[in-house]
Amino acid sequence: MQFQKTILSNGLRVLTIPMPSFESATVLVMVAAGSRYENKRNSGISHFLEHMAFKGTEKRPSALDISSLIDGMGGEFNAFTGKETTGYYIKSAKDHVGTSLDVLSDMLLHSKLDPTEIDKERGVITEEINLYEDMPARKIGDIYEQLLYGDTPMGWDISGDKAIIQAIQREDFLVYMADLYSASNMTVVVAGGIDPEKALGQVEKYFGLMQSFETKEYKPVSDQQNKPAIALKQKQTEQIHIALGVRTVPVTSDKRYPLSVLSAILGGGMSSRLFHEVREKRGLAYYVRTSSDEYADVGTVVSTAGIDPKRVQEAVEVMVAEYSKVSTGKMDLRDAELTKAKEFLKGHFVLDLEDSRSVASFYAHQELLEPKVENPDEVLAAIDAVTKEQVEAVGREFFVEDTLNLALIGNFEDGQKLESLLKL
């Protein structure tokens, strides 16, 4: 799989990825704009704007007009908001790429942002926030990042604060877009069964006149920590959901691949160390997994689990013990286990790339957040190149007691007992 990159005269970056065996194609517009660019007055506006983009344009006045057009060509459309990016996509049969580009450009350039629709959508977003509050297995990630990054945009929920959502007005959206929605601050990716030259011409037709301007920059967050920390969110649940992790590296670091392999060894699949120790050996949890997550300037390796409330202390002890082996260089990592972890990562990566939407997202994130764009074979080679010595070295470097963090959701009141367990 190979990509072609073109920069239009307005600074818009266009990536085309032909996938000859595909009858489908995805058009993805991704903007380097997410919740970390927000402030106390507009927290949640990145996500709110994503919702409003589908609510009507000058050419297609209602949400029904947009959805009927896409449904009528058998397509699927959606959007997503993160802390650093917002994406809008349409996936359809490959013959409808032009229509997809027409609709997406119309949404981003000519959205009505009707005050009546804004008022309606406040209720939708409030219920979405309520939904996530009732999904502790998902919410625990938010609590963990609040613990890491504190009262900063990186520590706030992407969905926003209910009170602020109620106060956001049409003018706030216009100001936000004027800060960030520049042609030079986004990329358009077309992936699937496409003719690259034809797709490029279509992108230029629909996005070529988009304005370019200097955009707002995010504020870097402090990654300093000198002792273990714990955060407990009280909620009546049947399980205690926990997240245990350490601070690591940004997405540009050459240590991210060894850290990804280490995370797979700890909690990547049903044969991983934590899964075996926490679930299979002791029956303490239903799910337990570990991930390595990187942003532009910070990163973390974190393990999450849903625990029997009566056995939380035991579960934390077991997880900390596994972290301690990493920290002290006592992993006893065997060649077979290293190979299995790398194959696990590569296999899941390859499976993801069997979908044109995932391919588009893979390239778009790199284009916006990383210094260079790699093809999948380069990523696979980088994973393959990770050595046992590198895994052990990043373990000793980053699995340190001073940056150990534990977040919990549930009806567990005595956090002090757990805090005393955070020793490597």
C-alpha positions in Angstrom: 0.0 0.0 0.0 1.4 3.4 -1.0 0.1 7.0 -0.8 0.5 10.0 -2.9 0.6 13.5 -1.3 -0.2 16.8 -3.0 -0.4 20.2 -1.4 -2.9 22.5 -3.1 -2.2 26.2 -3.6 -4.2 27.1 -0.5 -2.0 24.8 1.7 -4.5 21.9 1.9 -2.8 18.5 2.1 -4.3 15.8 -0.1 -3.5 12.2 0.4 -4.7 9.5 -2.1 -4.3 5.8 -1.3 -5.4 3.5 -4.1 -6.6 0.1 -3.0 -7.3 -1.6 -6.3 -9.2 -4.6 -5.0 -11.7 -2.4 -3.2 -15.1 -1.5 -4.5 -15.6 1.1 -1.8 -13.8 4.4 -1.0 -13.6 6.6 2.1 -13.3 10.4 1.9 -12.0 11.7 5.2 -11.5 15.4 6.1 -9.4 15.7 9.3 -8.6 19.0 11.1 -5.9 19.6 13.6 -8.5 20.9 16.0 -9.7 19.1 19.1 -10.5 19.6 22.8 -7.0 20.6 23.8 -7.4 23.8 21.8 -10.4 24.9 24.0 -10.6 27.1 27.0 -12.9 27.4 30.1 -15.5 29.4 28.1 -15.9 27.0 25.2 -15.0 23.5 26.6 -16.8 20.9 24.4 -17.1 23.1 21.4 -14.9 20.9 19.2 -17.3 18.0 19.7 -20.4 20.3 19.5 -19.2 21.6 16.1 -18.8 18.1 14.8 -22.5 17.5 15.6 -23.6 20.8 14.0 -21.8 20.1 10.7 -24.5 17.5 9.8 -27.4 19.9 10.6 -27.8 21.6 7.3 -26.0 23.9 4.8 -27.1 26.7 2.5 -27.3 24.1 -0.3 -28.8 21.3 1.8 -30.9 23.1 4.4 -31.6 20.3 6.8 -30.0 17.2 8.4 -32.5 15.1 6.5 -31.4 16.6 3.2 -27.8 15.5 3.9 -28.7 12.1 5.3 -31.1 11.3 2.5 -28.4 12.1 -0.1 -25.9 9.8 1.5 -28.4 7.0 2.3 -29.5 7.3 -1.4 -26.1 6.3 -2.6 -25.8 3.5 0.0 -23.1 5.4 2.0 -22.3 5.7 5.6 -21.2 8.9 7.2 -20.0 10.0 10.7 -17.5 12.2 12.5 -15.3 11.9 15.6 -13.5 14.3 17.9 -10.4 13.7 19.8 -8.1 15.9 21.9 -5.9 16.8 18.9 -8.0 16.2 15.8 -11.6 16.2 14.5 -12.6 14.0 11.5 -15.5 13.9 9.1 -15.9 11.1 6.7 -18.2 9.4 4.1 -17.6 5.8 3.0 -19.4 4.7 -0.1 -19.1 2.8 -3.4 -16.0 4.1 -5.2 -18.1 5.8 -7.9 -19.5 8.3 -5.4 -16.3 9.9 -4.3 -17.2 13.2 -6.0 -20.5 13.3 -4.2 -18.8 12.6 -0.9 -16.4 15.5 -1.5 -19.2 17.8 -2.5 -21.1 17.0 0.7 -18.1 17.3 3.1 -16.9 20.5 1.6 -20.4 21.9 1.8 -20.6 21.0 5.5 -17.3 22.6 6.4 -17.6 25.7 4.2 -21.3 26.5 4.3 -22.8 25.1 7.5 -25.8 27.1 8.5 -25.2 26.7 12.3 -28.9 27.5 12.8 -29.5 28.7 16.3 -32.7 26.6 16.5 -30.7 23.5 15.6 -28.0 24.5 18.1 -30.6 24.6 20.8 -31.9 21.2 19.9 -28.4 19.7 19.8 -27.6 20.9 23.3 -30.0 18.2 24.6 -28.5 15.5 22.4 -25.0 16.3 23.6 -26.1 16.4 27.2 -27.6 12.9 26.8 -24.4 11.8 25.2 -22.5 13.0 28.2 -24.9 11.2 30.5 -24.5 8.0 28.4 -20.7 8.0 28.9 -21.2 8.6 32.6 -23.2 5.4 32.7 -20.4 3.5 30.9 -17.6 3.3 33.5 -15.5 1.0 31.4 -15.2 3.8 28.9 -15.3 6.7 31.4 -12.3 5.4 33.4 -10.0 6.6 30.6 -11.3 10.2 31.1 -10.8 10.0 34.8 -7.2 8.7 34.3 -6.3 11.5 31.9 -7.8 14.1 34.4 -5.4 12.6 36.9 -2.5 12.9 34.5 -3.2 16.4 33.1 -5.3 18.1 35.7 -7.4 21.2 35.1 -6.1 21.8 31.6 -7.8 21.2 28.2 -5.9 17.9 28.0 -7.5 16.8 31.3 -11.0 17.9 30.4 -13.7 15.6 28.9 -13.9 15.9 25.1 -17.7 16.0 25.3 -17.4 19.1 27.4 -19.2 20.5 30.5 -23.0 20.4 30.5 -23.2 24.0 31.8 -20.9 25.3 29.1 -22.7 23.3 26.4 -25.9 25.2 27.4 -24.2 28.5 27.0 -22.4 28.1 23.6 -23.9 30.3 20.9 -23.6 30.5 17.1 -20.9 33.2 17.3 -18.7 30.9 19.4 -18.7 28.3 16.6 -17.7 31.0 14.1 -14.8 32.2 16.3 -13.6 28.7 16.9 -13.6 27.9 13.2 -11.8 31.1 12.4 -9.1 30.0 14.8 -8.6 26.5 13.5 -10.5 25.5 10.3 -7.9 26.7 7.8 -7.1 24.8 4.7 -3.5 24.6 5.8 -4.6 23.0 9.1 -6.3 20.1 7.6 -5.9 17.1 5.3 -8.3 15.4 2.9 -7.6 11.7 2.4 -9.3 9.5 -0.2 -8.7 5.8 0.2 -10.1 2.8 -1.6 -10.8 1.7 -5.2 -9.9 5.0 -6.7 -8.1 6.6 -9.6 -5.7 8.9 -7.7 -5.5 11.6 -10.4 -9.2 11.8 -10.7 -9.7 11.9 -7.0 -7.1 14.7 -6.7 -9.0 16.7 -9.3 -12.2 16.2 -7.4 -10.6 17.4 -4.1 -9.3 20.5 -5.9 -12.7 21.2 -7.3 -14.5 21.2 -4.0 -11.8 22.3 -1.6 -9.5 24.4 -3.8 -11.1 27.7 -2.9 -11.1 27.1 0.9 -9.3 29.9 2.8 -6.0 29.5 4.5 -4.8 31.5 7.5 -2.6 31.4 10.5 -4.1 29.1 13.2 -4.2 29.0 16.9 -1.7 26.7 18.7 -2.4 24.5 21.7 -0.7 25.1 25.1 1.8 22.3 26.0 1.0 20.5 29.2 3.4 19.8 32.1 4.4 16.2 32.4 6.1 16.7 35.7 5.3 14.3 38.6 7.4 13.5 41.7 5.2 11.0 43.6 2.4 8.4 42.9 -1.1 9.8 42.5 -4.6 8.4 42.9 -8.1 9.7 41.7 -11.3 8.1 42.9 -14.7 8.9 41.3 -17.6 7.7 43.5 -20.3 5.9 41.6 -22.7 3.1 42.4 -21.5 0.3 40.2 -21.4 -3.5 40.1 -17.7 -3.4 39.3 -14.8 -1.2 40.3 -13.1 0.1 37.1 -9.5 0.9 37.5 -6.7 2.4 35.3 -3.1 2.0 36.4 -0.4 3.6 34.3 2.8 5.6 34.0 3.9 8.7 31.9 5.9 7.9 28.8 6.7 9.7 25.4 5.0 11.8 22.7 4.1 10.4 19.3 7.3 11.6 17.7 9.6 9.5 20.0 11.6 6.6 18.7 10.7 4.8 21.9 7.1 4.4 21.1 7.5 1.1 19.3 9.3 -0.6 22.2 6.6 0.8 24.5 3.9 -0.6 22.3 5.5 -4.0 22.4 5.8 -3.7 26.1 2.1 -2.8 26.4 1.2 -5.9 24.4 3.3 -8.1 26.6 1.5 -6.7 29.7 -2.1 -6.6 28.4 -2.4 -7.3 24.7 -4.8 -10.2 24.4 -5.8 -13.3 26.4 -2.3 -14.7 26.8 -0.8 -11.4 28.1 0.8 -11.3 31.5 -1.9 -9.2 33.2 -4.8 -11.1 31.6 -3.3 -14.3 32.9 -2.4 -13.1 36.4 -5.6 -11.0 37.0 -8.3 -12.9 35.2 -7.2 -16.5 34.5 -5.2 -17.2 37.6 -7.2 -15.4 40.2 -10.6 -14.6 38.6 -10.4 -10.9 39.7 -11.8 -9.3 36.6 -13.7 -9.8 33.4 -11.6 -7.5 31.2 -8.0 -6.4 31.6 -5.9 -4.7 28.9 -3.0 -2.4 28.4 -2.4 0.3 25.8 0.4 2.7 24.8 -1.1 6.1 24.0 0.8 9.0 22.6 -0.1 12.7 22.0 1.9 15.4 20.3 3.8 16.3 23.5 3.0 13.6 26.1 2.2 9.9 26.4 1.2 7.1 28.8 1.1 3.3 29.1 -2.0 2.4 31.0 -3.7 -0.8 32.1 -7.5 -0.9 32.7 -9.7 -3.5 34.3 -13.1 -4.1 35.8 -12.7 -5.6 39.2 -14.8 -7.4 41.8 -15.4 -4.6 44.5 -14.5 -7.0 47.3 -11.1 -7.8 45.7 -9.9 -4.4 44.5 -6.9 -4.3 46.8 -5.7 -7.7 45.6 -6.1 -6.7 42.0 -4.1 -3.6 42.4 -1.4 -5.5 44.2 -1.2 -8.0 41.4 -1.0 -5.3 38.7 1.6 -3.3 40.6 3.6 -6.4 41.0 3.7 -6.9 37.3 4.7 -3.3 36.8 7.4 -3.8 39.4 9.0 -6.6 37.4 9.2 -4.2 34.4 10.6 -1.4 36.6 13.3 -3.4 38.2 14.5 -5.3 35.1 13.1 -8.6 36.3 10.7 -9.3 33.5 12.5 -12.4 32.4 11.4 -11.7 28.9 11.8 -14.7 26.6 12.2 -14.6 22.9 9.0 -16.4 22.3 7.0 -14.0 24.3 8.6 -11.0 22.5 7.8 -12.5 19.1 4.2 -13.2 20.2 3.7 -9.6 21.3 5.1 -8.2 18.1 2.9 -10.6 16.0 -0.1 -9.5 18.1 0.5 -5.8 17.3 1.2 -6.5 13.6 -1.8 -8.7 13.2 -4.3 -6.3 14.7 -2.7 -3.4 12.7 -3.1 -5.4 9.4 -6.7 -6.3 10.3 -7.6 -2.7 10.8 -6.2 -1.8 7.4 -8.7 -4.1 5.6 -11.2 -1.2 5.8 -10.8 2.0 3.7 -12.0 4.1 6.6 -9.3 2.8 8.9 -6.7 3.3 6.1 -7.8 6.9 5.7 -7.6 7.6 9.4 -4.1 5.9 9.7 -2.7 8.3 7.1 -4.6 11.4 8.2 -3.4 11.2 11.8 0.2 10.8 10.7 -0.1 13.8 8.3 -1.4 16.1 11.0 0.5 14.9 14.0 3.8 13.4 12.9 6.9 14.7 11.1 6.6 12.2 8.3 4.0 9.8 6.9 4.9 6.1 6.9 3.3 3.4 4.8 2.1 0.2 6.6 5.1 -1.8 5.7 7.4 0.7 7.4 5.3 0.5 10.6 5.4 -3.3 10.5 9.2 -3.2 10.0 9.6 -0.8 13.0 7.6 -3.3 15.2 9.7 -6.2 13.9 12.9 -4.3 14.7 12.1 -3.9 18.4 14.6 -5.9 20.5 14.3 -7.5 23.9 16.9 -5.0 25.2 14.9 -2.1 24.0 11.7 -3.3 25.7 13.5 -3.9 29.0 15.2 -0.5 28.7 12.0 1.5 28.2 10.5 -0.5 31.1 13.2 0.6 33.5 13.1 4.2 32.2 9.4 4.8 32.3 7.9 2.4 34.9 9.1 4.4 37.8 7.2 4.9 41.1 7.2 8.7 40.9 5.0 8.7 37.8 2.7 5.9 38.8 -1.0 6.8 38.6 -4.2 5.0 39.6 -7.7 6.1 38.8 -10.9 4.3 40.0 -14.6 4.5 39.4 -17.0 2.8 41.8 -18.4 2.6 45.3 -15.0 2.2 46.9 -14.3 4.7 49.6 -10.9 4.0 51.1 -8.4 5.3 48.6 -5.7 5.6 51.2 -5.2 1.8 51.4 -4.7 1.7 47.6 -2.3 4.6 47.6 0.0 2.7 50.0 0.2 0.0 47.3 1.7 2.3 44.7 5.3 1.2 45.2 7.6 -0.2 42.6 
